[in-house]
Amino acid sequence: MAVALHVVLLASMVVAFDYSRPYQITPMAIQATLVTEVPDVVRPPVIDEPEPQPEPIVEQPEPEPEPEPEPDNSAELQRQAEAEKRRLDALIEQERLEKIRQQEVEEERRKEREEAQRKKDEEERKEREREEAERKREEDIQRQREENERQRLAEEAQQRQAELDAEERRFDARNSAAMDAYVFAIGQKIRRNWAVPASAGPETRCTVLVTQLPSGDIVGVNIRTCNGDDAVKRSVEAAVRRSSPLPRPSNPDLFDRNLTLNLTLDRDD
């Protein structure tokens, strides 16, 4: 069937080609032609040939589609490669800067530690110096206290000794005739200044404490005892004050700041 189909198609193409050729038109002419009748040609008998068996239809696999041509992406790959390189360079630069920053931070911390240690050492040195100065000051104060105490004790001892010596001299002087003369002179001066009131009797006796300066000026009068009335007491006090300054002793050892005087009408003691 396939062969017959191909034969028919080929014949059709030949006929079509033949009809498609142009024909030349010639003028018509009448011409007689002798026609001889030709007997029919006996066609040979057609021998029935066996029909060809149809060839088995073999399904042809569908052709695989041809792969589409890959687009030219070299520019994109180059752009991506450059972008990746820039990213890697940026990471490397970032790591470098981070390392530098970390080094700067470590350096700053190291300087801070060194500065803190320096300040600490300086403070400890100043504290040691302050403690040493304070210790020396306390030692100087203690030595000065001891020296002052020693001087005070020495001065007190010297003063006590001087007082003892003066007291001894005064004791000796008071038991001398010079003391009697000194007291008599004081009594005489007060008696001359005493305006005895009428109420005073012959046995009037008053004991008076007189406070004087080395110059003899009287600074205090205190009547200890007196058997007279108030008029007598006032007269005695007035007489003592009018007698200032008192006579000075011939011997300085006879001087006594506080004198106790016994005043009577019949005599002065």
C-alpha positions, 0 to 999 in steps of 0.5 A: 500500500505504501508503494502504490501510494508513492506511485500515485503521488509520483504520477500525479506530479508528472501530469501536473508538470506536463499540464503546466507547460505552455502550448504553442498555438499554430494556425489551423489547417485542414488536412485529411488523414487516412485513418486505418482502423486498428483492431483492439489490442488484446491485453494480457490477463491480469494476474492477481498478485497477492496483496502485500502484507502491510508492514508493521507500523513501527512507532517512531519515538518523538524526537527530543527537542533540541536544547535551546542555545544557552544565552551568553551570560558572560557579562552577568557572570563577570558582574557577579564575579566582580560583585563577589570580589568586592564583597570579599574585599569589603569583608577583608577590609572590615576584618582589617579595620576590626583588627585595627580597632581591636588593637586600638582598644587593647592599646587604650586599655593597656594605657588605662591600666598603666595610668591606673597603676601609675596613679596607684603607685603615686598615691601609695608613695604619697601615702607612705610619705604622709605616714612617714611625715606624720610619724616624724611629726608625732615623734617631734611632738612627743619629744617636745612634750617630753622636753616641755615636761622636763622643763616644767618639772625643772622649773617647778622644782626650781620654783619650789626650791626658790620658794623654800629658800625664800620662805626660809629667809622670810622665817629667819627675817620675821624672827629678827629685829628687822621684822619687828621694826617693819611691823611697828612702822606699819602700825604707826602709820595706820594709827596716825590715820585711824580716827577712833570713834566714840564707841570704841572702848579701851579694850578694842582689838581688831585683826585685819588681813591686808593685801599689798603690792611690792610697792606697798600699795594696798589692794585689799582690806579684810577685817577678820575679827573685831570686838568693836561695833560697825563704826569701829570696823569702818574706822579701822578699814578706812585707816588702813586704806588711808595708810597706802602705800605702806612702809617698805621693809629694809630687807626684801625678804621681809615683804609679805603680800598678805599681812595680818595686822592686830590693831588695838587702842592701847598699842599697835602690834 
